[in-house]
Amino acid sequence: MDPPCGCFPIMDRQFLGNLMTHIHVMSRHRSSAAAAALSSVFSLCLLNRLVSMDPELNHSFSPSSVTLIVLLLIFSCPPAEGSFKVIGSPEPVVAAPGDDIILPCHVEPQIDVTGLTVEWSKPDLQPDPNDRLRRVEYVHLYRDAREDLDMKIAEYVQRTELFADGLTRGNISLKITNVTFEDQGRYKCFIPKLKGHLKYSIIYLSVESVTETPLQTPAPKEETDVSGDDLSMRYGLITGVCVGGFLMILLVVGAIYLYWRHKRQKQENNKQPVI
């Protein structure tokens, strides 16, 4: 079976391979890319066919210029429906009681969500059994370009907000002030009317108490040991001085005694009569 439009024998193989590589990359980032790629290939075939048939066009156009035209057409197309997704923080957000925290969440690719509804809820929170309508309450509900307070959980009143400037860029992160232990748990950010296959994300908030490290002080036993060593050194010094003084006294007394004995013996020798 011949290739469509009979164009593939005319086109360079390397040129066609580069084109298919670009189409594969585009198909990973845009929905309905298969149809766009197929349309681009047939458009390329038609252009190449016309160029090969007309000498003037063949002189004016080259395969690289045709590739550039097709790629510009592909990149100029806006993202189709179904290509958006909500992405939240994969790591838990850790806070201490009294902190102000931000639960990160955004839409990719960037899109203005000011006209959409943004819901922040706690999926593990059960509805009030006393409520006959079993209404679901929200941590923060953004609807009709403003916060809807009618279905807000009472504990979060005046404690949550979205970033108004960030909504135009798809930033739907939620700020919670004065965090408490009761705030711990899973949070769900959800855009019901988002044209995408992933309309929500789950972020976990962990609230932990801060334990102050006590000052390190020496144990009483260590203080006793240090004091005992100091006293032992003092007692040893005093004992050494006393022993040294005592020995010095003995030496002096001994020297005096020897001197006295030697002198007495000399006197006795002088008193003996000469025969």
C-alpha positions in Angstrom: 0.0 0.0 0.0 1.4 3.4 -1.0 1.9 6.1 1.6 -0.8 8.7 1.9 -0.5 11.4 -0.8 2.5 9.6 -2.2 4.6 11.9 -0.2 6.9 9.7 1.9 9.2 8.7 -1.0 9.7 12.4 -1.8 10.5 13.4 1.8 13.9 12.8 3.4 13.9 9.9 6.0 15.7 12.0 8.6 13.3 14.9 8.1 10.3 12.6 8.5 11.9 11.0 11.6 12.4 14.4 13.2 8.8 15.3 12.5 7.5 12.2 14.1 9.7 12.8 17.2 8.1 16.3 17.6 4.6 14.8 17.2 5.3 12.2 19.9 6.5 14.9 22.3 3.5 17.0 21.6 1.1 14.1 22.1 2.4 13.7 25.7 1.5 17.2 26.7 -1.8 17.9 24.8 -5.0 16.0 24.6 -6.4 15.2 21.2 -2.8 15.3 20.0 -3.2 12.2 17.8 -5.7 13.9 15.6 -3.6 17.1 15.5 -0.5 15.1 14.6 -2.3 13.1 11.9 -3.7 16.3 10.4 -0.2 17.9 10.5 1.3 14.9 8.7 -1.2 15.0 5.9 -0.8 18.8 5.7 2.9 18.3 5.4 2.4 15.7 2.7 0.2 18.0 0.7 2.6 20.9 1.0 5.5 18.7 0.0 3.5 17.3 -2.9 2.7 20.8 -4.2 6.3 21.9 -3.8 7.6 18.9 -5.8 5.1 19.6 -8.6 5.8 23.3 -9.0 9.5 24.2 -9.8 9.1 27.7 -8.5 7.7 26.5 -5.2 10.4 23.9 -5.0 13.0 26.6 -5.4 11.4 28.8 -2.7 10.6 26.1 0.0 12.7 23.5 1.7 11.8 20.6 4.0 13.1 22.5 7.0 10.9 25.5 6.2 7.8 23.3 5.9 8.7 21.6 9.2 8.9 25.0 10.9 5.4 26.0 9.5 3.8 22.8 10.8 5.5 23.0 14.3 4.3 26.6 14.6 0.8 25.5 13.9 1.0 22.8 16.5 2.4 25.0 19.2 0.0 27.8 18.5 -3.0 25.6 19.3 -4.3 26.1 22.8 -4.4 23.1 25.2 -7.5 21.0 24.5 -10.0 20.0 27.0 -8.9 17.3 29.4 -5.3 18.4 29.7 -5.5 20.2 33.1 -4.8 18.6 36.4 -4.8 19.6 40.1 -1.4 19.0 41.8 -0.9 19.3 45.6 2.1 18.8 47.8 3.2 15.1 47.9 4.9 15.7 51.3 3.0 16.3 54.6 2.9 19.9 55.8 4.3 20.0 59.3 3.3 22.8 61.7 3.2 23.6 65.5 0.2 25.0 67.3 -0.3 28.7 66.7 1.6 28.7 63.3 0.3 30.1 60.1 0.7 27.5 57.3 0.0 27.2 53.5 -1.3 24.0 51.9 0.3 24.1 48.4 -2.0 23.3 45.5 -2.1 24.5 41.8 -3.4 23.7 38.4 -1.1 22.6 35.5 -0.8 23.9 32.9 -1.5 27.4 34.3 -5.0 28.6 33.9 -7.2 31.4 35.3 -9.5 29.8 37.8 -11.2 33.0 39.1 -14.4 32.0 37.3 -14.4 28.4 38.6 -15.4 26.9 41.9 -12.6 25.9 44.3 -13.5 23.6 47.2 -11.2 22.9 50.2 -12.6 20.2 52.5 -11.6 17.5 55.0 -12.6 14.2 53.4 -12.3 12.3 56.7 -14.8 14.7 58.5 -18.2 13.1 58.8 -21.4 15.2 58.3 -23.2 16.4 61.4 -25.7 13.6 62.3 -28.1 16.3 63.6 -28.3 17.9 60.2 -31.3 16.4 58.4 -30.0 17.5 55.0 -26.6 15.9 55.7 -25.0 18.9 54.2 -21.2 18.8 53.5 -19.3 21.7 55.1 -16.1 23.1 53.7 -12.8 24.4 55.2 -12.9 27.0 52.4 -15.4 27.4 49.5 -14.6 29.8 46.6 -17.6 30.3 44.3 -18.8 33.1 42.1 -15.5 34.9 42.5 -15.8 35.2 46.2 -15.7 33.1 49.4 -19.0 31.3 50.3 -19.5 31.4 54.1 -22.8 29.6 54.2 -21.3 26.1 54.2 -18.0 26.8 56.0 -17.0 24.8 59.0 -17.3 27.0 62.1 -13.8 26.3 63.4 -12.3 27.7 60.3 -14.2 31.0 60.1 -11.8 34.0 59.6 -8.9 31.6 59.5 -8.6 30.6 55.9 -8.0 32.4 52.6 -6.9 31.9 49.0 -4.4 34.1 47.2 -6.4 36.4 44.9 -3.4 37.2 42.7 -2.5 33.6 42.4 -5.9 32.4 41.1 -5.2 34.0 37.7 -2.2 31.7 37.4 -3.9 28.5 38.7 -2.6 28.8 42.3 -5.3 27.5 44.6 -3.1 27.1 47.7 -4.9 27.6 51.0 -3.6 29.6 54.0 -4.7 28.6 57.5 -3.8 30.8 60.4 -3.4 29.9 64.1 -3.2 26.2 63.6 -4.5 23.9 66.3 -4.2 20.2 67.0 -7.8 19.7 65.7 -6.7 21.0 62.3 -4.5 17.9 61.7 -5.6 15.5 59.0 -6.2 15.2 55.2 -7.3 18.2 53.1 -8.8 17.9 49.6 -8.5 20.7 47.1 -11.1 20.2 44.3 -12.2 22.1 41.2 -15.5 20.4 40.1 -15.7 22.0 36.6 -12.0 21.7 35.6 -11.6 20.3 32.1 -9.2 17.6 33.1 -8.9 14.0 34.3 -7.4 14.9 37.7 -9.6 17.5 39.4 -8.5 17.1 43.0 -5.5 16.5 45.2 -5.0 15.4 48.8 -2.6 17.2 51.2 -1.8 16.1 54.7 -1.3 18.5 57.6 0.6 17.3 60.6 0.4 19.4 63.8 3.2 18.6 66.3 4.0 20.1 69.7 7.4 21.8 70.1 9.5 20.3 72.9 12.0 22.7 74.4 15.4 21.1 75.1 16.3 21.6 78.8 19.6 23.2 79.8 22.3 20.6 80.5 23.4 20.8 84.2 26.1 18.6 85.8 24.7 15.8 87.9 25.1 16.1 91.7 27.4 13.0 91.7 29.7 14.7 89.3 29.7 17.9 91.5 30.6 15.7 94.5 33.4 14.0 92.6 34.9 17.3 91.5 34.6 18.7 95.1 36.2 15.6 96.5 39.1 15.8 94.2 39.7 19.4 95.0 39.6 18.7 98.8 41.9 15.7 98.3 44.4 18.0 96.6 44.2 20.5 99.4 44.5 17.8 102.1 47.5 16.3 100.3 49.2 19.7 100.0 48.6 20.4 103.7 49.9 17.0 104.7 53.0 17.4 102.6 53.7 20.7 104.1 53.2 19.3 107.6 55.4 16.3 107.0 58.1 18.4 105.4 58.0 20.8 108.3 58.2 18.0 110.8 61.2 16.4 109.0 62.9 19.8 108.9 62.4 20.2 112.6 63.8 16.7 113.2 66.9 17.6 111.1 67.4 20.8 113.0 67.0 19.1 116.4 69.2 16.3 115.3 71.9 18.7 114.1 71.7 20.6 117.4 71.9 17.4 119.4 75.0 16.2 117.4 76.6 19.6 117.8 75.9 19.6 121.6 77.2 16.1 122.0 80.3 16.8 120.0 81.0 19.9 122.1 80.5 18.1 125.4 82.7 15.3 124.4 85.4 17.8 123.5 85.1 19.5 126.9 85.4 16.2 128.7 88.5 15.4 126.8 90.1 18.8 127.9 89.3 18.1 131.6 91.3 14.8 131.8 94.7 15.2 133.6 97.9 14.8 131.6 100.1 12.0 133.0 
